[in-house]
Amino acid sequence: MPELLCGDDPEPSDRSPAGPLFVPVRPGPAGYAARLFRTPLGERTAVGFTSARALAVTLGPDQAWIRLAEPALRALAAPLGVTTVTVDPQLSAPAPAPVAPLVPVALSLRIARTA
């Protein structure tokens, strides 16, 4: 059966299982939880990688992961209202830089007056 494409859209119209994926996780109070991300348009998505190397290149070598089949990842994300699974995303935003602690204004005024 030929695969149906919509216009210039290179994506197939039917979802097919991607197979076992390397899914990024984060520690939580009850163990580990799958990390959810946002697409460039702001939609929440579950993410899986086809290799541990691809995950490490995109998210860093210290990113924890588990192996999940694509249907299992969809089932895990569905109760949270997440219906999209992104496989092998190429880009990710860098982690935010730590924020320097703020010095209270009253303290900084006292330091300036005594100097």
Buried (B, 14 or more C-beta within 10 A) or exposed (E): EEEEEEEEEEEEEEEEEBEBBBBBBEEEEEEBEBBBBEEEEEEBBBBBBBEEEBBBEBBEEEBEBEEBBBEBBBEBBEEEEBEBBBBBBEEEEEEEEEEEEEEEEEEEEEEEEEE
